[in-house]
Structure formats: C-alpha cells, structure tokens
Amino acid sequence: MHAPQSVPGPGVDRRRLLGALAGLPLLAGGLAGCGPEEESRVDDGPVELSVFWWGDTRRATATEQALRLYSQQNPRVRFRVTWQGLTGYYDRLATQATGGNVPDLFQIDDTVLTEYARREIVLDLTRYVADRRLDLNGLPEHLARYGQVEERTMAVPAAQTNAALVYNRDLLRRLRQPEPHTGMPWQEYGQWAARVTRASGNRVAGTMDPSGDYRALWLWLRGQGGEFYRGRQLGFGSAELLDWFEFWEVARLDRATPTVGLVELADSGELAHQLVVTGHTAASFAWSHQLPELQRRTDDELGMTAFPGTPVAQWPRASMYWAAFRGTRHPGLVVDVINFLTTNVAAGRILGIERGLNASVPVRRFVEQGVADRPGKQLVALGAELDELTGPAPAPPPRGHARVRTLLVAAAESIRAKRSGARAATSRFMAEANAALAE
C-alpha cells in the first residue's frame, strides 16, 4: 500500500492523464476472452476481487471497513485493496492495464469517464440497472444521469459534491466584512472581494483568481444560458470566453485577487496550496466535500457557500465514481459490491461523508444524522440548500476534456503574467481546444 498524498478535487492534470492514456489501447486490447457476459458463481468457491482507489488514510480506513462488512455478509468474497494519493493514480492504472492486471473495481472521475467508456474499458452497467441488480432509484435523477455516457450507465457516483466557495469566516469578522452568500452575482462577488482586500490594508486578497478554473467558467456560462460542451464540441465561442477573461482582468486591477505567483501555485489544485488556508486570500474555490480537509489545515474557522452566480447553473455532481473493469471475470459480483456500497445503510454510515454526500438519498438521510463536526454539518447544509435550487445535469465531459482544462489554465496564466493579451489568449485557446476535442 502506498502512503497517501494530498488529495485534490475531481480531475487529473495533463501529465497524469497523458500517462494514463498511453496505456489505454493495451488495456482495451486485453479484453479478449473476458467478456462482460460471463457471470461469476460465488458458490463455486472463494472469490477475491481487486479494488483500487485514490484518497488519504481516512478514505482508506472507511473503504476497507465497508468492504469487510460486505465480506462478513458474503463470507466467500474477499478483497485485495490498493490505494494511493491522486498524484500518479491514473499512471498506475495504465501500468496495471499494460500488465493485464486491471482491478475488478476502481475509482475514476468525470475527466476520464467518457474516454474509458468509449474505449470499452469500463463495464456497461445498463442491464444491471434495468433488472435492479444495481438499484439507482435512490439517487437524485440528475446525479444518476451524470454517470451515463450516450444514455448508458457506465459508472455509479460514489458520492455527491458541489462546486463551493470556501471562505475564512474569522478573517471576515476581524475585517468587519460580510460573508458571501448563495446567489451572489459574479459582478457583486468581484466588488466584495476588492472591498475585502482594501479592508485588510492589501495584506490579504479577497478572492482566488479562478480565470483558469474550468468549474467557475462552466458555471458562469450556464448562468447565462450557455454550456461548456455541446456534444463533443465546445459549447461557447470566443466572445463568451473573452468576457470571462476580461472580467478577471478588471478584478486584478481592483486588487481583488492575489499575485500571479500565488495564483499559479494554487492552480495545481493541491489542498495544501489553497490560498484560503495559506492565509493569502479570504476565499478560494473548491469542492464541497473538501471542506473538512481544508478546515484541518487552518486554525481559523472556515465557511462555505455556493459559487457566485445563480445556483440553477449548478447540478448534482459525482465527486468520483465506482466503475467495474469490462474484462473482470466476476461482473455480476462486482456489480453487487457497487450496489452494496451505494444502497446499504450500514456501509453508508461507515463511509460517512469523506467522499461527499452519500449518492443514495435514503442512505444519506441516515448518515447525516450522525454528522457532528462543524465542517461536516456545513457540507450537509450546502448540499440540502442546493438540492432545492440546482438545474439539470449536462452530459459528462467528452474525450479531450483533460487537455481542454490544461489549455484553459495555460491561457489564464499567460494573461495574468502579461505574456499575451486576453484576445490573443482566447484565440489560441479556442483553436487548440477545438483541435483537442477533434482528436
């Protein structure tokens, strides 16, 4: 077992993804003789299933305990578990693929879901949902849909998360500034951040600069009736992206955001580098399920609310998925394990909210009763608030999404560092992103 590393939010960086994709053709080519129609027979003897996920020690402890509970109820089934931090996770999955040792059950996120489905790496779960061996009726409709590729269920959300604004509540009290709130328009948020900077005597910036954050741009677009993707193409044009970049140029002129170097450090997504916990900003952008870990990294009390803009732009997101390897020798059994992790109340209580809110609403209600710590309660409260306000889920990102994310960060960084103007960076991004999606 590898020592855990800090765990960023959903998604992988370019190097991790490229490393993973290098092994995918071999992985897909190794399926011969291991078709998904083969069903395991547990009563023929002991069965060992391999399971692989990324996370820290808390996630590992909870997941292993839940799997042990399954084994207690199904004594002939045992698990061989492997876990590590997100850094290098997809590289290792690709290495396992080239060696013909793909785990039966593994964790992925929406960055690779469409890619893995198209390459027939993950098991199509549609028929198991249809005959109720995999019961997704307890999941919010749009959360369940976010595990579908071309109307086929290819993975099951392990938990639900939301794009969240995390802010330093104690700092705002000291500065006598109001807290941000759900539904705050982007323009108002930028003005609020500039006031916070001035109130601190320019010692702390009001907000992280999310101009290279695809989550923020996606919600900005949806708030204006647009989309990040439409099918396998970008769902926006140069004008919309230029408006986004210019909005943050104005925010930088108003000193609402920190220095270029600090923003680029935080762009890595590593929780230890998030500026709200390093003391460089009053607010940062994160996933809601990351709040407990962020809170552990600072003595100040943190608060959390939705991203700026209309909450209708948000949707119930899978923080990560459980997926089955298409070539597993025990597809029916792996599906039963996914069903157990999703719908069993005892397993849900063990897993808690470490990955986010339980995907199944009936299980979630039982689990939430046992949440006692303040960050956990904030996570639950934001989830409940947004459940009443969010809009429909889009399709999971298409193949090439990881490259598009990398290009957006590069474009934003080039503007912030004044290596290029907003128009030039926009034109370059549009050309390169369209090319990446067309590959």
C-alpha positions as CSV (number, residue, x, y, z in Angstrom):
1,M,0.0,0.0,0.0
2,H,1.3,3.4,-0.9
3,A,1.4,6.2,1.5
4,P,-1.4,8.7,0.8
5,Q,-0.7,12.1,-0.7
6,S,-2.8,15.2,-0.5
7,V,-6.0,14.8,-2.5
8,P,-7.2,17.4,-5.0
9,G,-10.7,17.5,-6.3
10,P,-12.2,15.7,-9.2
11,G,-9.9,15.7,-12.2
12,V,-6.4,14.9,-13.2
13,D,-3.7,17.2,-14.6
14,R,-2.2,16.8,-18.0
15,R,0.8,14.7,-17.1
16,R,-1.3,12.2,-15.1
17,L,-3.9,11.9,-17.9
18,L,-1.4,11.6,-20.7
19,G,0.4,8.8,-18.7
20,A,-2.9,7.0,-18.3
21,L,-3.9,7.3,-21.9
22,A,-0.6,5.9,-23.0
23,G,-1.8,2.5,-21.6
24,L,-5.4,2.6,-22.7
25,P,-5.0,0.9,-26.1
26,L,-3.3,-2.0,-24.5
27,L,-5.9,-2.1,-21.8
28,A,-8.8,-2.2,-24.3
29,G,-6.9,-4.8,-26.4
30,G,-6.6,-7.1,-23.4
31,L,-10.3,-7.9,-23.1
32,A,-10.4,-10.9,-25.4
33,G,-11.7,-13.9,-23.6
34,C,-13.0,-11.9,-20.7
35,G,-16.3,-10.6,-22.0
36,P,-18.8,-8.9,-19.7
37,E,-21.4,-11.6,-20.4
38,E,-19.6,-14.1,-18.2
39,E,-21.2,-14.2,-14.7
40,S,-19.3,-15.3,-11.6
41,R,-20.7,-18.1,-9.4
42,V,-19.8,-17.4,-5.8
43,D,-20.9,-20.8,-4.7
44,D,-18.1,-22.4,-6.8
45,G,-15.6,-21.4,-4.2
46,P,-13.8,-18.4,-2.7
47,V,-13.5,-15.3,-4.9
48,E,-11.0,-12.4,-4.5
49,L,-11.8,-9.1,-6.1
50,S,-9.2,-6.4,-6.6
51,V,-10.2,-2.8,-5.7
52,F,-8.2,0.4,-6.4
53,W,-8.9,4.0,-5.4
54,W,-7.2,7.2,-4.6
55,G,-7.5,9.0,-1.3
56,D,-6.0,9.6,2.1
57,T,-5.9,7.4,5.2
58,R,-9.4,8.4,6.3
59,R,-10.8,7.3,3.0
60,A,-8.8,4.1,3.0
61,T,-9.9,3.2,6.6
62,A,-13.6,3.8,5.8
63,T,-13.5,2.0,2.4
64,E,-11.7,-1.1,3.8
65,Q,-14.2,-1.3,6.7
66,A,-17.1,-1.2,4.3
67,L,-15.6,-3.9,2.2
68,R,-15.0,-6.0,5.3
69,L,-18.7,-5.7,6.1
70,Y,-19.5,-7.0,2.7
71,S,-17.3,-10.0,3.3
72,Q,-19.0,-10.6,6.6
73,Q,-22.3,-10.8,4.8
74,N,-20.7,-12.8,1.9
75,P,-18.1,-14.9,3.5
76,R,-16.6,-16.4,0.3
77,V,-15.8,-13.0,-1.1
78,R,-12.5,-11.3,-0.2
79,F,-10.9,-8.1,-1.4
80,R,-7.4,-7.3,-2.4
81,V,-7.2,-3.5,-1.9
82,T,-4.7,-0.9,-3.2
83,W,-4.9,2.8,-2.7
84,Q,-2.7,5.9,-3.0
85,G,-2.9,9.7,-3.5
86,L,-4.3,11.1,-6.7
87,T,-0.9,12.1,-7.9
88,G,0.2,9.2,-10.2
89,Y,-3.1,7.3,-9.8
90,Y,-4.0,7.2,-13.4
91,D,-0.4,6.4,-14.4
92,R,-0.6,3.4,-12.1
93,L,-3.9,2.3,-13.5
94,A,-2.4,2.4,-17.0
95,T,0.6,0.4,-15.8
96,Q,-1.8,-2.2,-14.4
97,A,-3.5,-2.3,-17.8
98,T,-0.4,-3.0,-19.7
99,G,0.4,-5.8,-17.4
100,G,-3.1,-7.3,-17.7
101,N,-3.8,-6.7,-14.0
102,V,-6.6,-4.2,-14.1
103,P,-8.6,-4.1,-10.8
104,D,-12.1,-5.5,-10.9
105,L,-13.4,-2.4,-9.2
106,F,-11.8,1.0,-9.3
107,Q,-12.4,4.7,-8.7
108,I,-12.5,7.2,-11.6
109,D,-13.7,10.8,-12.1
110,D,-15.6,12.6,-14.8
111,T,-12.3,13.6,-16.5
112,V,-11.9,10.1,-17.9
113,L,-15.4,8.6,-17.7
114,T,-16.3,9.3,-21.3
115,E,-12.8,8.2,-22.5
116,Y,-12.9,4.9,-20.6
117,A,-16.4,4.2,-21.8
118,R,-15.6,4.8,-25.5
119,R,-12.5,2.6,-25.3
120,E,-14.6,-0.1,-23.6
121,I,-12.5,-0.2,-20.5
122,V,-15.4,0.0,-18.1
123,L,-18.2,-2.4,-17.8
124,D,-21.6,-1.2,-19.2
125,L,-23.9,-1.3,-16.2
126,T,-27.1,-0.5,-18.1
127,R,-28.6,-4.0,-18.0
128,Y,-27.9,-4.4,-14.3
129,V,-29.7,-1.1,-13.6
130,A,-32.6,-2.3,-15.8
131,D,-33.1,-5.6,-13.8
132,R,-32.5,-3.8,-10.5
133,R,-29.4,-5.8,-9.6
134,L,-27.9,-2.3,-9.4
135,D,-30.5,-0.2,-7.7
136,L,-30.1,3.5,-8.6
137,N,-33.6,4.6,-7.7
138,G,-32.4,6.2,-4.5
139,L,-30.1,8.6,-6.4
140,P,-31.2,12.0,-7.5
141,E,-32.2,11.7,-11.1
142,H,-29.5,14.2,-12.4
143,L,-26.8,12.6,-10.2
144,A,-27.5,9.2,-11.7
145,R,-27.6,10.7,-15.2
146,Y,-24.1,12.1,-14.6
147,G,-22.8,8.5,-14.7
148,Q,-24.2,7.9,-18.2
149,V,-22.4,8.1,-21.5
150,E,-24.6,8.1,-24.5
151,E,-27.5,7.1,-22.3
152,R,-25.7,4.0,-21.0
153,T,-24.8,3.8,-17.3
154,M,-21.0,3.3,-17.3
155,A,-20.3,4.2,-13.6
156,V,-22.0,4.9,-10.4
157,P,-21.4,8.0,-8.3
158,A,-19.6,7.1,-5.2
159,A,-20.8,10.4,-3.6
160,Q,-22.2,13.8,-4.5
161,T,-20.4,17.0,-4.3
162,N,-20.9,20.7,-5.3
163,A,-18.7,23.4,-6.6
164,A,-18.2,25.6,-3.5
165,L,-16.8,28.9,-2.4
166,V,-14.8,28.4,0.9
167,Y,-14.0,31.5,2.9
168,N,-12.3,32.5,6.1
169,R,-15.1,33.4,8.4
170,D,-12.8,34.5,11.2
171,L,-10.8,36.8,8.9
172,L,-14.0,38.4,7.6
173,R,-15.2,39.0,11.2
174,R,-11.8,40.7,12.0
175,L,-12.1,42.9,9.0
176,R,-15.8,43.6,9.7
177,Q,-16.8,42.4,6.2
178,P,-19.9,40.5,5.3
179,E,-19.8,36.8,4.3
180,P,-20.5,35.8,0.7
181,H,-23.8,34.0,0.1
182,T,-25.5,31.7,-2.3
183,G,-26.9,33.6,-5.3
184,M,-24.4,36.4,-5.2
185,P,-23.9,37.7,-8.8
186,W,-20.4,37.4,-10.2
187,Q,-20.1,41.2,-10.5
188,E,-21.1,41.7,-6.9
189,Y,-18.7,39.0,-5.8
190,G,-15.8,40.8,-7.6
191,Q,-16.7,44.0,-5.8
192,W,-17.0,42.3,-2.5
193,A,-13.5,40.7,-2.9
194,A,-12.0,44.2,-3.8
195,R,-13.5,45.6,-0.6
196,V,-12.1,42.8,1.5
197,T,-8.6,43.5,0.0
198,R,-8.9,47.2,0.9
199,A,-10.2,46.4,4.4
200,S,-7.1,44.2,5.0
201,G,-4.8,47.0,4.0
202,N,-3.8,45.0,0.9
203,R,-2.3,42.3,3.1
204,V,-4.9,39.6,2.1
205,A,-6.6,39.4,-1.3
206,G,-10.4,39.0,-1.3
207,T,-10.5,36.0,-3.7
208,M,-8.5,33.4,-5.5
209,D,-8.4,34.2,-9.3
210,P,-10.4,31.4,-10.9
211,S,-10.0,32.6,-14.5
212,G,-8.3,29.3,-15.3
213,D,-10.7,27.2,-13.3
214,Y,-13.0,25.2,-15.6
215,R,-15.6,24.8,-12.9
216,A,-16.0,28.5,-12.5
217,L,-16.2,29.1,-16.2
218,W,-18.7,26.3,-16.7
219,L,-21.0,27.8,-14.1
220,W,-20.5,31.3,-15.5
221,L,-21.6,30.0,-18.9
222,R,-24.6,28.1,-17.5
223,G,-25.7,31.1,-15.6
224,Q,-26.0,32.9,-18.9
225,G,-27.9,30.0,-20.6
226,G,-24.8,28.5,-22.2
227,E,-22.8,25.3,-21.7
228,F,-19.1,24.3,-21.6
229,Y,-19.7,21.5,-24.0
230,R,-22.3,20.6,-26.6
231,G,-21.7,17.0,-27.6
232,R,-18.0,16.7,-28.5
233,Q,-17.5,20.4,-29.1
234,L,-17.1,23.5,-27.0
235,G,-20.4,25.0,-26.1
236,F,-19.2,28.6,-26.1
237,G,-17.5,30.9,-28.5
238,S,-14.6,33.4,-28.3
239,A,-16.9,36.3,-27.2
240,E,-18.0,34.5,-24.1
241,L,-14.5,33.4,-23.1
242,L,-13.2,36.9,-23.7
243,D,-15.8,38.3,-21.4
244,W,-14.7,35.9,-18.7
245,F,-11.0,36.7,-19.0
246,E,-11.8,40.5,-19.1
247,F,-13.9,40.2,-16.0
248,W,-10.9,38.9,-14.1
249,E,-8.6,41.4,-15.6
250,V,-10.8,44.1,-14.0
251,A,-10.8,42.2,-10.7
252,R,-7.0,42.1,-10.8
253,L,-6.8,45.9,-11.5
254,D,-9.1,46.3,-8.4
255,R,-6.7,44.2,-6.4
256,A,-9.4,41.7,-5.7
257,T,-7.0,38.8,-6.5
258,P,-3.5,37.9,-5.2
259,T,-0.2,38.0,-7.1
260,V,0.4,35.8,-10.2
261,G,2.8,33.5,-8.4
262,L,0.4,32.7,-5.6
263,V,-2.4,32.0,-8.1
264,E,-0.3,29.7,-10.2
265,L,0.7,27.8,-7.1
266,A,-3.0,27.3,-6.2
267,D,-3.8,26.4,-9.8
268,S,-2.3,23.0,-9.0
269,G,-5.4,22.0,-7.1
270,E,-3.4,20.7,-4.1
271,L,-5.3,21.4,-0.9
272,A,-2.2,22.5,1.0
273,H,-1.7,25.3,-1.6
274,Q,-5.3,26.6,-1.5
275,L,-4.9,30.3,-0.6
276,V,-7.8,30.4,1.8
277,V,-5.8,28.1,4.1
278,T,-2.4,29.6,3.5
279,G,-3.8,33.0,4.5
280,H,-3.3,34.8,1.2
281,T,-7.0,35.1,0.3
282,A,-10.3,35.4,2.1
283,A,-11.9,33.0,-0.3
284,S,-11.0,30.1,-2.6
285,F,-12.9,27.8,-4.9
286,A,-13.1,24.1,-4.1
287,W,-15.4,21.1,-4.0
288,S,-17.8,21.0,-1.1
289,H,-16.5,17.6,0.2
290,Q,-13.1,19.1,0.6
291,L,-14.1,21.5,3.3
292,P,-13.3,19.1,6.3
293,E,-9.8,18.6,4.9
294,L,-9.3,22.3,4.3
295,Q,-10.5,23.1,7.8
296,R,-7.9,20.8,9.2
297,R,-5.2,22.9,7.6
298,T,-6.1,26.2,9.3
299,D,-6.9,27.4,12.8
300,D,-9.4,29.9,11.6
301,E,-13.0,28.9,11.2
302,L,-14.0,28.4,7.5
303,G,-17.4,28.9,6.0
304,M,-18.8,27.6,2.7
305,T,-21.4,28.7,0.2
306,A,-22.2,28.1,-3.4
307,F,-20.1,29.5,-6.3
308,P,-21.1,33.0,-7.3
309,G,-23.9,33.3,-9.9
310,T,-27.3,31.7,-10.0
311,P,-27.4,28.3,-8.2
312,V,-29.5,27.0,-11.1
313,A,-26.3,26.8,-13.0
314,Q,-25.1,24.0,-10.7
315,W,-26.1,20.4,-10.8
316,P,-25.6,17.3,-8.6
317,R,-22.1,16.2,-9.4
318,A,-20.4,12.9,-8.7
319,S,-17.3,13.6,-6.7
320,M,-16.0,10.4,-8.1
321,Y,-17.4,7.1,-9.5
322,W,-17.1,3.4,-8.9
323,A,-16.5,1.6,-12.2
324,A,-16.1,-2.1,-13.0
325,F,-13.5,-3.4,-15.4
326,R,-15.1,-4.7,-18.5
327,G,-12.8,-7.7,-18.5
328,T,-13.5,-8.8,-14.9
329,R,-14.2,-12.5,-14.5
330,H,-16.9,-11.7,-11.9
331,P,-19.1,-8.9,-13.4
332,G,-22.2,-9.8,-11.5
333,L,-20.4,-9.9,-8.2
334,V,-18.6,-6.6,-8.8
335,V,-21.9,-5.0,-9.6
336,D,-23.3,-6.4,-6.3
337,V,-20.4,-4.8,-4.5
338,I,-21.2,-1.4,-6.1
339,N,-24.8,-1.9,-5.2
340,F,-23.8,-2.6,-1.6
341,L,-21.6,0.4,-1.3
342,T,-24.4,2.6,-2.8
343,T,-27.5,1.3,-1.1
344,N,-26.5,-0.4,2.2
345,V,-27.2,1.9,5.2
346,A,-24.5,0.3,7.4
347,A,-21.9,0.7,4.6
348,G,-23.1,4.3,4.1
349,R,-22.6,5.0,7.8
350,I,-19.0,3.6,7.6
351,L,-18.2,5.6,4.5
352,G,-19.7,8.7,6.0
353,I,-19.1,11.9,4.0
354,E,-15.4,11.6,3.3
355,R,-16.1,11.3,-0.5
356,G,-19.0,13.7,-0.2
357,L,-22.7,13.3,0.4
358,N,-23.9,9.7,0.0
359,A,-25.2,9.2,-3.5
360,S,-28.4,7.4,-2.4
361,V,-30.7,9.9,-0.7
362,P,-32.3,7.3,1.7
363,V,-28.8,6.3,2.9
364,R,-27.8,9.9,3.0
365,R,-30.5,10.7,5.5
366,F,-29.4,8.1,7.9
367,V,-25.7,9.1,7.6
368,E,-26.4,12.8,8.0
369,Q,-27.9,12.1,11.4
370,G,-24.5,11.1,12.7
371,V,-22.6,14.1,11.4
372,A,-21.4,16.0,14.4
373,D,-18.5,18.2,13.4
374,R,-18.9,21.7,12.1
375,P,-17.4,21.2,8.6
376,G,-19.5,18.1,8.1
377,K,-22.6,19.9,9.0
378,Q,-21.8,22.7,6.6
379,L,-21.3,20.2,3.8
380,V,-24.7,18.7,4.6
381,A,-26.3,22.1,4.8
382,L,-25.0,23.3,1.5
383,G,-26.0,20.1,-0.2
384,A,-29.5,20.4,1.2
385,E,-29.7,24.0,0.1
386,L,-28.5,23.3,-3.5
387,D,-30.7,20.2,-3.9
388,E,-33.7,22.6,-4.0
389,L,-32.1,25.0,-6.4
390,T,-29.8,23.3,-8.9
391,G,-30.5,22.8,-12.6
392,P,-30.3,19.7,-14.9
393,A,-27.1,17.8,-15.3
394,P,-25.2,18.1,-18.6
395,A,-23.5,15.0,-20.1
396,P,-20.2,14.1,-18.6
397,P,-17.3,15.9,-20.3
398,P,-16.2,14.4,-23.7
399,R,-12.9,12.9,-24.6
400,G,-10.3,15.5,-24.6
401,H,-11.6,17.3,-21.5
402,A,-8.4,17.0,-19.6
403,R,-6.5,18.7,-22.4
404,V,-9.1,21.5,-22.5
405,R,-8.7,22.0,-18.8
406,T,-4.9,22.3,-19.1
407,L,-5.3,24.7,-22.0
408,L,-7.6,26.9,-20.0
409,V,-5.2,27.2,-17.1
410,A,-2.4,28.0,-19.6
411,A,-4.4,30.7,-21.2
412,A,-5.4,32.3,-17.9
413,E,-1.8,32.2,-16.7
414,S,-0.5,33.8,-19.9
415,I,-2.9,36.7,-19.4
416,R,-2.1,37.1,-15.7
417,A,1.7,37.1,-16.4
418,K,1.2,39.5,-19.3
419,R,2.8,37.1,-21.8
420,S,-0.2,37.6,-24.0
421,G,-3.4,39.8,-24.2
422,A,-6.8,38.4,-23.5
423,R,-7.8,38.4,-27.1
424,A,-4.7,36.5,-28.3
425,A,-5.0,34.0,-25.4
426,T,-8.7,33.5,-26.3
427,S,-8.0,32.8,-29.9
428,R,-5.2,30.4,-29.1
429,F,-7.3,28.5,-26.6
430,M,-10.3,28.2,-29.0
431,A,-8.1,26.8,-31.7
432,E,-6.2,24.4,-29.5
433,A,-9.2,23.2,-27.5
434,N,-11.2,22.5,-30.6
435,A,-8.3,20.5,-32.0
436,A,-8.0,18.5,-28.8
437,L,-11.7,17.6,-28.9
438,A,-11.5,16.6,-32.5
439,E,-8.7,14.0,-31.9
